[in-house]
Amino acid sequence: MRFDAAVLRSYEDPFTVEEVVLHTGPAEDEVLVRIAGGRRWRPQTPGPPPPGRAPPPPGHGHDGAPRATGDPDTASAGVLHPGPAGSSVVVRIAGSGMCRTDLAVRRSAGRSPLPAVLGHEGAGVVVETGGPATGLSPGDHVVLSFDSCGRCRSCLGASPAYCDTFAALNLFGGRPGNADRFTDAAGGALAPRWFGQSSFAAYALVPARNAVRVDPSLPLELLGPLGCGFLTGAGAVLNSFGAGPGDTVVVLGAGAVGLAAVMAAAAAGAVTVAVDRHPERLALAEEFGAAPVHGDSPGLPDRVRRLTDGGARYALDTTGSVRLINDALRGLRPMGRLGLVARLHTALALEPGTLDRGRSISHICEGDAVPALMVPRLTGLWRASRFPFDRLIRTYPLAEVNEAERDCEAGRVVKPVLVP
């Protein structure tokens, strides 16, 4: 099957929107999803199934494959061959969030294989399944999340983010059966699917395990970040910390993950402090119920203790800053806990005394979430006006992927979402 996708061919060059080919022959635990296209902020209706299953819709070629839009010098279409395996689905992408993890591929020192189609915060409409074992049907609206094996101790213990093969499945090559299944229009190999989805594209073939069914009345093109960035921040507060009324939470970094944590803490009834260097981000955090504190404020631990009646019970660092991590530990009350979600790029040197009196520090992956449980919880809070994640999103056509990346890196947007 041919369709448009944003391909990153080198660690230095911009994305190119070009034709790709996805082969959907037998491979374990996969589903093919066709990503729903559409205009900015307008929910889209499900698209047609792959070629040979129904007449092609307007704007598609005679073979049923979507045709390129946008700049003719950079855009083309992709190919998807019918026949998802028994536990797989094909999804038509409605929107895919751009996450810092996608952009970090440029700094991966060659560990993430290229060329590749990135994107791991997809949402769309199921157009074909591998059968009843998927638990999904054509026309279902789904949010796509991270991949996991489903068989190791962590997965069986409802901790899929700590899957024994998480890094291999999501970051460094995907499932072994996916090798040589993704190519460009000339037949050149692309890296296996990123986070089991590669959703910077018009379609995605994903394990049904990655796809969470959602209510079709929700704004589908905006839901993708609930599968990773927003899930991580909110999950850290609601799952890892179990924060509730009367608790105190400090969030360091008011980006997409941090602001999701702020919203979740407010929804849980916790007293919240947000730390950041950008006044506009602090203003948003304040609107969501947090006390804003500039990250360069002198005496930051003392200020946090004053705002949290003697020290915070929980702190969440999204920055990876060694200085802020030490300040956060000093701002905790006895037996307080600091969670880290950002990847550290240097050794973490803790100052003497920061772990005294029972304080602890640990890493949190994907908000300790089971996506099939967490995504519906977050959409429920959104409907109750208690988790207004849509206020963090700006949509971009897929052809403007490089503009979205520039705006994200410059801090001009909290959460870009690409719409095929």
Beta strands, then each sheet from edge to edge (+ up, - down):
strand 1: 2-8
strand 2: 16-22
strand 3: 31-35
strand 4: 79-80
strand 5: 88-97
strand 6: 116-117
strand 7: 122-129
strand 8: 141-144
strand 9: 182-184
strand 10: 203-207
strand 11: 211-214
strand 12: 248-252
strand 13: 271-276
strand 14: 290-294
strand 15: 312-317
strand 16: 332-340
strand 17: 360-363
strand 18: 393-397
strand 19: 415-419
sheet 1: 4+ 2+ 1- 6+
sheet 2: 4+ 2+ 9-
sheet 3: 11+ 8- 7+ 5- 3- 10+
sheet 4: 11+ 8- 7+ 5- 19+ 18+
sheet 5: 14+ 13+ 12+ 15+ 16+ 17+
end
